[in-house]
Amino acid sequence: MNPSHVNGILSKPAIVAAVNGRFGVYSLDETFLQLQCLCGAGEFAIMISRYPEAKCLCINCGQEIKVYDISLYPSGAGYDAERGNFSPWQGSENTKATAYKVFVSYEYPEDAENEDDISWFIMVAQDPLNGLLQEVMNDETA
Ligand SMILES: [Zn+2]
């Protein structure tokens, strides 16, 4: 399950075992999904805000894909001030990439009422040059 704003742009869980093994511990039984643009490309420049929000820009076609926006989820009410103040996510000093493969996990509570009723979000980026995995965002929505 995933929020409605990313319908159709997440691959089904399969090739992300390495991501799950390292970062999935925070995410209970949810699975990481890989972001894939509708154009078929899978590398993105990453923009984040402290709001928190996260969006990915496809380096092939320029499509902007919002992957997290706390104001879109019922449990995330009460935020306001800093929305839209995006900055490029840079990664660690070991990363030379400007575009990344992106993996996301959306956790749902047992009593989730719909697909937008998420309780936790984790985003992991992989440097396509050296394979380095890094956590971009880890946010408890509720
Ligand atoms: Zn694209």
Backbone and ligand atoms as CSV (ligand in chain L), in Angstrom:
chain,resi,resn,atom,element,x,y,z
A,1,MET,N,N,0.844,-1.192,0.000
A,1,MET,CA,C,0.000,0.000,0.000
A,1,MET,C,C,0.887,1.253,0.000
A,2,ASN,N,N,0.424,2.301,-0.652
A,2,ASN,CA,C,1.152,3.569,-0.682
A,2,ASN,C,C,0.161,4.715,-0.826
A,3,PRO,N,N,0.586,5.923,-0.472
A,3,PRO,CA,C,-0.318,7.076,-0.599
A,3,PRO,C,C,-0.721,7.311,-2.053
A,4,SER,N,N,-1.881,7.895,-2.247
A,4,SER,CA,C,-2.433,8.058,-3.591
A,4,SER,C,C,-1.555,8.928,-4.483
A,5,HIS,N,N,-0.795,9.852,-3.894
A,5,HIS,CA,C,-0.010,10.746,-4.744
A,5,HIS,C,C,1.189,10.079,-5.390
A,6,VAL,N,N,1.489,8.836,-5.038
A,6,VAL,CA,C,2.565,8.116,-5.716
A,6,VAL,C,C,2.051,6.873,-6.448
A,7,ASN,N,N,0.750,6.792,-6.628
A,7,ASN,CA,C,0.207,5.669,-7.395
A,7,ASN,C,C,0.835,5.622,-8.781
A,8,GLY,N,N,1.278,4.442,-9.179
A,8,GLY,CA,C,1.771,4.242,-10.535
A,8,GLY,C,C,3.230,4.546,-10.750
A,9,ILE,N,N,3.910,5.072,-9.762
A,9,ILE,CA,C,5.319,5.409,-9.964
A,9,ILE,C,C,6.230,4.704,-8.982
A,10,LEU,N,N,5.736,3.650,-8.362
A,10,LEU,CA,C,6.565,2.839,-7.491
A,10,LEU,C,C,6.589,1.425,-8.029
A,11,SER,N,N,7.784,0.860,-8.139
A,11,SER,CA,C,7.873,-0.521,-8.587
A,11,SER,C,C,7.459,-1.441,-7.452
A,12,LYS,N,N,7.044,-2.629,-7.803
A,12,LYS,CA,C,6.670,-3.589,-6.778
A,12,LYS,C,C,7.920,-4.074,-6.046
A,13,PRO,N,N,7.767,-4.440,-4.779
A,13,PRO,CA,C,8.938,-4.865,-4.014
A,13,PRO,C,C,9.581,-6.093,-4.628
A,14,ALA,N,N,10.867,-6.040,-4.786
A,14,ALA,CA,C,11.573,-7.180,-5.348
A,14,ALA,C,C,13.060,-6.999,-5.136
A,15,ILE,N,N,13.618,-6.029,-5.815
A,15,ILE,CA,C,15.066,-5.909,-5.886
A,15,ILE,C,C,15.648,-5.108,-4.736
A,16,VAL,N,N,14.868,-4.876,-3.727
A,16,VAL,CA,C,15.308,-3.959,-2.694
A,16,VAL,C,C,15.642,-4.672,-1.392
A,17,ALA,N,N,16.025,-5.923,-1.471
A,17,ALA,CA,C,16.339,-6.671,-0.265
A,17,ALA,C,C,17.454,-6.009,0.545
A,18,ALA,N,N,18.434,-5.461,-0.147
A,18,ALA,CA,C,19.545,-4.828,0.569
A,18,ALA,C,C,19.069,-3.607,1.344
A,19,VAL,N,N,18.126,-2.903,0.776
A,19,VAL,CA,C,17.584,-1.729,1.448
A,19,VAL,C,C,16.770,-2.155,2.663
A,20,ASN,N,N,15.923,-3.140,2.466
A,20,ASN,CA,C,15.121,-3.643,3.579
A,20,ASN,C,C,15.984,-4.128,4.727
A,21,GLY,N,N,17.031,-4.863,4.388
A,21,GLY,CA,C,17.875,-5.457,5.415
A,21,GLY,C,C,18.559,-4.429,6.283
A,22,ARG,N,N,18.820,-3.277,5.714
A,22,ARG,CA,C,19.582,-2.280,6.454
A,22,ARG,C,C,18.706,-1.210,7.088
A,23,PHE,N,N,17.650,-0.830,6.393
A,23,PHE,CA,C,16.841,0.282,6.868
A,23,PHE,C,C,15.452,-0.154,7.309
A,24,GLY,N,N,15.058,-1.351,6.926
A,24,GLY,CA,C,13.694,-1.801,7.172
A,24,GLY,C,C,13.380,-2.030,8.629
A,25,VAL,N,N,14.405,-2.144,9.441
A,25,VAL,CA,C,14.179,-2.417,10.852
A,25,VAL,C,C,13.300,-1.356,11.489
A,26,TYR,N,N,13.388,-0.136,10.988
A,26,TYR,CA,C,12.567,0.939,11.529
A,26,TYR,C,C,11.120,0.848,11.051
A,27,SER,N,N,10.924,0.076,10.025
A,27,SER,CA,C,9.671,0.182,9.295
A,27,SER,C,C,8.763,-1.019,9.507
A,28,LEU,N,N,8.971,-1.754,10.573
A,28,LEU,CA,C,8.122,-2.891,10.889
A,28,LEU,C,C,7.988,-3.813,9.688
A,29,ASP,N,N,6.788,-4.143,9.321
A,29,ASP,CA,C,6.631,-5.123,8.242
A,29,ASP,C,C,6.374,-4.498,6.887
A,30,GLU,N,N,6.554,-3.197,6.776
A,30,GLU,CA,C,6.375,-2.573,5.471
A,30,GLU,C,C,7.602,-2.822,4.612
A,31,THR,N,N,7.449,-2.634,3.335
A,31,THR,CA,C,8.509,-2.935,2.383
A,31,THR,C,C,8.907,-1.675,1.630
A,32,PHE,N,N,10.182,-1.588,1.313
A,32,PHE,CA,C,10.632,-0.491,0.470
A,32,PHE,C,C,10.234,-0.725,-0.980
A,33,LEU,N,N,9.830,0.352,-1.633
A,33,LEU,CA,C,9.504,0.324,-3.047
A,33,LEU,C,C,10.447,1.276,-3.762
A,34,GLN,N,N,10.786,0.946,-4.990
A,34,GLN,CA,C,11.694,1.803,-5.749
A,34,GLN,C,C,10.906,2.765,-6.605
A,35,LEU,N,N,11.327,4.013,-6.573
A,35,LEU,CA,C,10.677,5.043,-7.375
A,35,LEU,C,C,11.104,4.902,-8.834
A,36,GLN,N,N,10.118,4.886,-9.703
A,36,GLN,CA,C,10.406,4.823,-11.132
A,36,GLN,C,C,9.510,5.800,-11.862
A,37,CYS,N,N,10.102,6.724,-12.589
A,37,CYS,CA,C,9.327,7.732,-13.322
A,37,CYS,C,C,8.478,7.073,-14.407
A,38,LEU,N,N,7.390,7.716,-14.765
A,38,LEU,CA,C,6.535,7.205,-15.833
A,38,LEU,C,C,7.280,7.115,-17.167
A,39,CYS,N,N,8.368,7.875,-17.323
A,39,CYS,CA,C,9.165,7.798,-18.556
A,39,CYS,C,C,10.056,6.566,-18.565
A,40,GLY,N,N,10.141,5.868,-17.443
A,40,GLY,CA,C,10.948,4.658,-17.370
A,40,GLY,C,C,12.268,4.834,-16.649
A,41,ALA,N,N,12.674,6.069,-16.447
A,41,ALA,CA,C,13.954,6.323,-15.793
A,41,ALA,C,C,13.843,6.124,-14.284
A,42,GLY,N,N,14.977,5.922,-13.641
A,42,GLY,CA,C,14.965,5.633,-12.217
A,42,GLY,C,C,16.013,6.375,-11.414
A,43,GLU,N,N,16.476,7.510,-11.930
A,43,GLU,CA,C,17.427,8.319,-11.166
A,43,GLU,C,C,16.882,9.735,-11.038
A,44,PHE,N,N,17.048,10.264,-9.820
A,44,PHE,CA,C,16.379,11.520,-9.488
A,44,PHE,C,C,17.290,12.445,-8.683
A,45,ALA,N,N,17.164,13.730,-8.934
A,45,ALA,CA,C,17.677,14.718,-7.995
A,45,ALA,C,C,16.662,14.818,-6.855
A,46,ILE,N,N,17.149,14.956,-5.639
A,46,ILE,CA,C,16.280,14.906,-4.460
A,46,ILE,C,C,16.201,16.281,-3.812
A,47,MET,N,N,14.974,16.703,-3.521
A,47,MET,CA,C,14.751,17.971,-2.826
A,47,MET,C,C,13.965,17.680,-1.551
A,48,ILE,N,N,14.397,18.279,-0.456
A,48,ILE,CA,C,13.685,18.058,0.804
A,48,ILE,C,C,13.447,19.391,1.505
A,49,SER,N,N,12.444,19.387,2.384
A,49,SER,CA,C,12.222,20.541,3.245
A,49,SER,C,C,12.049,20.053,4.669
A,50,ARG,N,N,12.195,20.963,5.587
A,50,ARG,CA,C,12.066,20.594,6.999
A,50,ARG,C,C,10.611,20.476,7.416
A,51,TYR,N,N,9.727,20.754,6.482
A,51,TYR,CA,C,8.281,20.819,6.790
A,51,TYR,C,C,7.737,19.604,7.519
A,52,PRO,N,N,7.920,18.358,7.149
A,52,PRO,CA,C,8.821,17.887,6.090
A,52,PRO,C,C,8.082,17.459,4.824
A,53,GLU,N,N,8.815,17.672,3.736
A,53,GLU,CA,C,8.362,17.227,2.430
A,53,GLU,C,C,9.573,16.666,1.691
A,54,ALA,N,N,9.303,15.844,0.687
A,54,ALA,CA,C,10.371,15.356,-0.180
A,54,ALA,C,C,9.820,15.231,-1.588
A,55,LYS,N,N,10.616,15.674,-2.549
A,55,LYS,CA,C,10.228,15.484,-3.941
A,55,LYS,C,C,11.460,15.094,-4.742
A,56,CYS,N,N,11.203,14.403,-5.848
A,56,CYS,CA,C,12.270,13.899,-6.688
A,56,CYS,C,C,12.065,14.419,-8.104
A,57,LEU,N,N,13.156,14.855,-8.719
A,57,LEU,CA,C,13.114,15.369,-10.083
A,57,LEU,C,C,13.792,14.367,-10.998
A,58,CYS,N,N,13.050,13.852,-11.956
A,58,CYS,CA,C,13.595,12.870,-12.895
A,58,CYS,C,C,14.675,13.526,-13.742
A,59,ILE,N,N,15.864,12.906,-13.805
A,59,ILE,CA,C,16.942,13.519,-14.580
A,59,ILE,C,C,16.785,13.255,-16.076
A,60,ASN,N,N,15.874,12.367,-16.418
A,60,ASN,CA,C,15.650,12.082,-17.840
A,60,ASN,C,C,14.627,13.036,-18.463
A,61,CYS,N,N,13.478,13.212,-17.788
A,61,CYS,CA,C,12.393,13.999,-18.410
A,61,CYS,C,C,12.014,15.240,-17.606
A,62,GLY,N,N,12.571,15.402,-16.423
A,62,GLY,CA,C,12.287,16.593,-15.638
A,62,GLY,C,C,11.035,16.514,-14.787
A,63,GLN,N,N,10.315,15.413,-14.868
A,63,GLN,CA,C,9.094,15.253,-14.079
A,63,GLN,C,C,9.393,15.397,-12.591
A,64,GLU,N,N,8.528,16.156,-11.908
A,64,GLU,CA,C,8.673,16.325,-10.467
A,64,GLU,C,C,7.698,15.388,-9.767
A,65,ILE,N,N,8.216,14.591,-8.856
A,65,ILE,CA,C,7.403,13.597,-8.162
A,65,ILE,C,C,7.465,13.852,-6.664
A,66,LYS,N,N,6.332,14.156,-6.088
A,66,LYS,CA,C,6.270,14.336,-4.643
A,66,LYS,C,C,6.190,12.966,-3.985
A,67,VAL,N,N,7.107,12.674,-3.097
A,67,VAL,CA,C,7.076,11.373,-2.432
A,67,VAL,C,C,6.622,11.461,-0.977
A,68,TYR,N,N,6.679,12.682,-0.409
A,68,TYR,CA,C,6.206,12.834,0.967
A,68,TYR,C,C,5.798,14.280,1.196
A,69,ASP,N,N,4.652,14.452,1.808
A,69,ASP,CA,C,4.171,15.792,2.166
A,69,ASP,C,C,3.245,15.607,3.353
A,70,ILE,N,N,3.731,15.988,4.506
A,70,ILE,CA,C,3.003,15.643,5.725
A,70,ILE,C,C,1.592,16.232,5.749
A,71,SER,N,N,1.343,17.275,4.997
A,71,SER,CA,C,0.007,17.874,5.017
A,71,SER,C,C,-1.027,17.032,4.270
A,72,LEU,N,N,-0.575,16.010,3.538
A,72,LEU,CA,C,-1.497,15.177,2.757
A,72,LEU,C,C,-2.051,13.997,3.545
A,73,TYR,N,N,-1.569,13.824,4.786
A,73,TYR,CA,C,-1.957,12.640,5.538
A,73,TYR,C,C,-2.774,13.046,6.764
A,74,PRO,N,N,-3.833,12.303,7.045
A,74,PRO,CA,C,-4.717,12.675,8.161
A,74,PRO,C,C,-3.980,12.807,9.492
A,75,SER,N,N,-2.985,11.945,9.721
A,75,SER,CA,C,-2.300,11.977,11.014
A,75,SER,C,C,-1.280,13.103,11.100
A,76,GLY,N,N,-1.041,13.802,10.001
A,76,GLY,CA,C,-0.011,14.830,9.993
A,76,GLY,C,C,-0.531,16.239,10.186
A,77,ALA,N,N,-1.728,16.383,10.671
A,77,ALA,CA,C,-2.308,17.716,10.837
A,77,ALA,C,C,-1.517,18.549,11.844
A,78,GLY,N,N,-1.555,19.842,11.680
A,78,GLY,CA,C,-0.931,20.715,12.654
A,78,GLY,C,C,0.356,21.364,12.192
A,79,TYR,N,N,0.805,21.028,10.988
A,79,TYR,CA,C,2.009,21.655,10.461
A,79,TYR,C,C,1.615,22.801,9.532
A,80,ASP,N,N,2.450,23.774,9.396
A,80,ASP,CA,C,2.118,24.867,8.502
A,80,ASP,C,C,3.296,25.689,7.997
A,81,ALA,N,N,4.086,26.190,8.910
A,81,ALA,CA,C,4.950,27.332,8.620
A,81,ALA,C,C,5.937,27.181,7.472
A,82,GLU,N,N,6.655,26.064,7.405
A,82,GLU,CA,C,7.805,26.022,6.514
A,82,GLU,C,C,7.559,25.303,5.207
A,83,ARG,N,N,6.352,25.133,4.847
A,83,ARG,CA,C,6.042,24.361,3.652
A,83,ARG,C,C,6.658,24.981,2.398
A,84,GLY,N,N,7.248,24.118,1.579
A,84,GLY,CA,C,7.742,24.566,0.286
A,84,GLY,C,C,9.157,25.118,0.276
A,85,ASN,N,N,9.818,25.134,1.420
A,85,ASN,CA,C,11.200,25.624,1.468
A,85,ASN,C,C,12.177,24.495,1.139
A,86,PHE,N,N,12.215,24.108,-0.122
A,86,PHE,CA,C,13.041,22.969,-0.520
A,86,PHE,C,C,14.503,23.352,-0.702
A,87,SER,N,N,15.352,22.389,-0.343
A,87,SER,CA,C,16.777,22.497,-0.632
A,87,SER,C,C,17.225,21.180,-1.250
A,88,PRO,N,N,18.249,21.231,-2.084
A,88,PRO,CA,C,18.754,19.975,-2.636
A,88,PRO,C,C,19.347,19.109,-1.528
A,89,TRP,N,N,19.047,17.823,-1.590
A,89,TRP,CA,C,19.674,16.883,-0.657
A,89,TRP,C,C,21.033,16.509,-1.221
A,90,GLN,N,N,22.061,16.636,-0.404
A,90,GLN,CA,C,23.423,16.491,-0.924
A,90,GLN,C,C,24.036,15.126,-0.679
A,91,GLY,N,N,23.563,14.416,0.309
A,91,GLY,CA,C,24.225,13.155,0.639
A,91,GLY,C,C,25.503,13.390,1.421
A,92,SER,N,N,26.196,12.323,1.709
A,92,SER,CA,C,27.417,12.417,2.499
A,92,SER,C,C,28.592,12.800,1.609
A,93,GLU,N,N,29.725,13.028,2.246
A,93,GLU,CA,C,30.923,13.395,1.488
A,93,GLU,C,C,31.423,12.234,0.623
A,94,ASN,N,N,30.911,11.036,0.888
A,94,ASN,CA,C,31.321,9.884,0.083
A,94,ASN,C,C,30.515,9.763,-1.204
A,95,THR,N,N,29.563,10.666,-1.373
A,95,THR,CA,C,28.701,10.618,-2.552
A,95,THR,C,C,29.081,11.723,-3.514
A,96,LYS,N,N,29.343,11.348,-4.753
A,96,LYS,CA,C,29.643,12.347,-5.786
A,96,LYS,C,C,28.454,12.542,-6.720
A,97,ALA,N,N,27.436,11.710,-6.542
A,97,ALA,CA,C,26.300,11.731,-7.457
A,97,ALA,C,C,25.461,12.988,-7.254
A,98,THR,N,N,24.779,13.397,-8.315
A,98,THR,CA,C,23.772,14.462,-8.210
A,98,THR,C,C,22.378,13.887,-8.423
A,99,ALA,N,N,22.322,12.621,-8.841
A,99,ALA,CA,C,21.039,11.930,-9.009
A,99,ALA,C,C,21.162,10.543,-8.404
A,100,TYR,N,N,20.047,10.076,-7.861
A,100,TYR,CA,C,20.079,8.853,-7.069
A,100,TYR,C,C,18.933,7.930,-7.445
A,101,LYS,N,N,19.129,6.645,-7.180
A,101,LYS,CA,C,18.008,5.728,-7.117
A,101,LYS,C,C,17.323,5.965,-5.778
A,102,VAL,N,N,16.001,5.894,-5.768
A,102,VAL,CA,C,15.241,6.277,-4.577
A,102,VAL,C,C,14.343,5.127,-4.127
A,103,PHE,N,N,14.407,4.820,-2.842
A,103,PHE,CA,C,13.565,3.787,-2.246
A,103,PHE,C,C,12.760,4.405,-1.115
A,104,VAL,N,N,11.481,4.078,-1.074
A,104,VAL,CA,C,10.619,4.653,-0.042
A,104,VAL,C,C,9.811,3.559,0.636
A,105,SER,N,N,9.489,3.794,1.901
A,105,SER,CA,C,8.627,2.878,2.642
A,105,SER,C,C,7.586,3.697,3.397
A,106,TYR,N,N,6.338,3.298,3.245
A,106,TYR,CA,C,5.238,3.957,3.952
A,106,TYR,C,C,4.652,2.962,4.937
A,107,GLU,N,N,4.669,3.326,6.190
A,107,GLU,CA,C,4.103,2.451,7.214
A,107,GLU,C,C,2.679,2.886,7.534
A,108,TYR,N,N,1.833,1.906,7.776
A,108,TYR,CA,C,0.434,2.176,8.104
A,108,TYR,C,C,0.094,1.622,9.480
A,109,PRO,N,N,-0.748,2.318,10.214
A,109,PRO,CA,C,-1.233,1.769,11.479
A,109,PRO,C,C,-2.238,0.653,11.210
A,110,GLU,N,N,-2.449,-0.170,12.215
A,110,GLU,CA,C,-3.385,-1.295,12.054
A,110,GLU,C,C,-4.777,-0.808,11.656
A,111,ASP,N,N,-5.141,0.370,12.144
A,111,ASP,CA,C,-6.501,0.858,11.895
A,111,ASP,C,C,-6.540,1.927,10.802
A,112,ALA,N,N,-5.616,1.845,9.856
A,112,ALA,CA,C,-5.588,2.818,8.762
A,112,ALA,C,C,-6.936,2.843,8.040
A,113,GLU,N,N,-7.399,4.059,7.762
A,113,GLU,CA,C,-8.726,4.187,7.147
A,113,GLU,C,C,-8.664,4.225,5.630
A,114,ASN,N,N,-7.517,4.635,5.080
A,114,ASN,CA,C,-7.354,4.652,3.624
A,114,ASN,C,C,-5.874,4.722,3.285
A,115,GLU,N,N,-5.558,4.766,1.997
A,115,GLU,CA,C,-4.168,4.680,1.555
A,115,GLU,C,C,-3.339,5.916,1.912
A,116,ASP,N,N,-3.984,6.993,2.274
A,116,ASP,CA,C,-3.243,8.193,2.672
A,116,ASP,C,C,-3.025,8.286,4.185
A,117,ASP,N,N,-3.517,7.312,4.886
A,117,ASP,CA,C,-3.471,7.341,6.356
A,117,ASP,C,C,-2.185,6.687,6.864
A,118,ILE,N,N,-1.031,7.245,6.459
A,118,ILE,CA,C,0.242,6.633,6.831
A,118,ILE,C,C,0.700,7.122,8.197
A,119,SER,N,N,1.588,6.342,8.822
A,119,SER,CA,C,2.062,6.695,10.151
A,119,SER,C,C,3.579,6.927,10.194
A,120,TRP,N,N,4.289,6.484,9.153
A,120,TRP,CA,C,5.742,6.654,9.160
A,120,TRP,C,C,6.245,6.617,7.735
A,121,PHE,N,N,7.312,7.378,7.481
A,121,PHE,CA,C,7.904,7.415,6.144
A,121,PHE,C,C,9.418,7.314,6.249
A,122,ILE,N,N,9.987,6.461,5.429
A,122,ILE,CA,C,11.449,6.359,5.335
A,122,ILE,C,C,11.839,6.433,3.868
A,123,MET,N,N,12.858,7.227,3.596
A,123,MET,CA,C,13.355,7.399,2.230
A,123,MET,C,C,14.847,7.124,2.221
A,124,VAL,N,N,15.265,6.276,1.303
A,124,VAL,CA,C,16.671,5.895,1.183
A,124,VAL,C,C,17.123,6.192,-0.240
A,125,ALA,N,N,18.320,6.768,-0.373
A,125,ALA,CA,C,18.883,7.051,-1.688
A,125,ALA,C,C,20.089,6.148,-1.918
A,126,GLN,N,N,20.236,5.711,-3.155
A,126,GLN,CA,C,21.409,4.928,-3.520
A,126,GLN,C,C,22.198,5.662,-4.589
A,127,ASP,N,N,23.472,5.867,-4.303
A,127,ASP,CA,C,24.381,6.456,-5.284
A,127,ASP,C,C,24.547,5.460,-6.431
A,128,PRO,N,N,24.167,5.833,-7.657
A,128,PRO,CA,C,24.264,4.867,-8.762
A,128,PRO,C,C,25.706,4.579,-9.163
A,129,LEU,N,N,26.640,5.397,-8.704
A,129,LEU,CA,C,28.042,5.214,-9.085
A,129,LEU,C,C,28.749,4.193,-8.198
A,130,ASN,N,N,28.496,4.270,-6.888
A,130,ASN,CA,C,29.222,3.372,-5.981
A,130,ASN,C,C,28.300,2.488,-5.136
A,131,GLY,N,N,27.002,2.611,-5.326
A,131,GLY,CA,C,26.082,1.734,-4.613
A,131,GLY,C,C,25.784,2.133,-3.184
A,132,LEU,N,N,26.410,3.193,-2.707
A,132,LEU,CA,C,26.227,3.628,-1.322
A,132,LEU,C,C,24.765,3.952,-1.023
A,133,LEU,N,N,24.256,3.355,0.061
A,133,LEU,CA,C,22.891,3.612,0.511
A,133,LEU,C,C,22.915,4.609,1.654
A,134,GLN,N,N,22.039,5.611,1.592
A,134,GLN,CA,C,21.968,6.607,2.655
A,134,GLN,C,C,20.511,6.937,2.965
A,135,GLU,N,N,20.242,7.145,4.232
A,135,GLU,CA,C,18.908,7.557,4.637
A,135,GLU,C,C,18.728,9.054,4.361
A,136,VAL,N,N,17.673,9.386,3.634
A,136,VAL,CA,C,17.378,10.785,3.317
A,136,VAL,C,C,16.405,11.368,4.339
A,137,MET,N,N,15.386,10.602,4.674
A,137,MET,CA,C,14.341,11.088,5.573
A,137,MET,C,C,13.771,9.923,6.366
A,138,ASN,N,N,13.467,10.187,7.615
A,138,ASN,CA,C,12.884,9.170,8.492
A,138,ASN,C,C,11.931,9.920,9.406
A,139,ASP,N,N,10.656,9.915,9.064
A,139,ASP,CA,C,9.715,10.801,9.728
A,139,ASP,C,C,8.499,10.048,10.229
A,140,GLU,N,N,8.218,10.218,11.516
A,140,GLU,CA,C,6.977,9.677,12.067
A,140,GLU,C,C,5.872,10.660,11.751
A,141,THR,N,N,4.931,10.231,10.941
A,141,THR,CA,C,3.896,11.131,10.444
A,141,THR,C,C,2.940,11.560,11.546
A,142,ALA,N,N,2.588,10.600,12.379
A,142,ALA,CA,C,1.596,10.869,13.421
A,142,ALA,C,C,2.159,11.790,14.487
L,1,ZN,ZN,ZN,11.070,10.811,-16.224
